[in-house]
Amino acid sequence: MADDPELAERVRALLRAVPDVVERRMFGSLGFLVGGVLRVGVGRHADHVMLARVPRSAEAAALVEPGVGRAIMRGRPVRGWLFLQDEAVASDDALARRVRLALDAEA
């Protein structure tokens, strides 16, 4: 895993107005927790640059978008979590949408 300071700063900027945000190293990434709940993880891995929560109601639609895949942890798919590749967060609008969904997801 390698840090991605540029992507982390873009996420940080989107979360500036959100109360109770804490940054913490976890799962080989820089985690952004809101109210003590992990919402987004940023870090360059072999198959993704970002881990993000997603509301279950939006998960199926998100999974058909380019650069989006179901998160795999310990070899198993995890519902309610997405792995995002560069293309899924390339534009500011796309990243903002991903962060909004992560904030809206069930804790």
C-alpha angles and dihedrals in degrees: 000000000000128000119251104205094177094054091042090054091049090053091044090054091052091051098046094101093044114098124232099021116161127182117215136167109245140146090010092301142083104265124209110207124190116197089350093304122115109239105162137013122197124198139113111258129166093265106023147020099206140032115205139175117238130192109254088235090061099038100092093049092047093051093064093055120101114268095015125115139161112270114253117205123178088353095304131104114247119213116224094029131091135197109217125202125206094271092057092059102027097113125054090236092053092048092047090052092051092049092047090052091048090053091048094050123110113265 
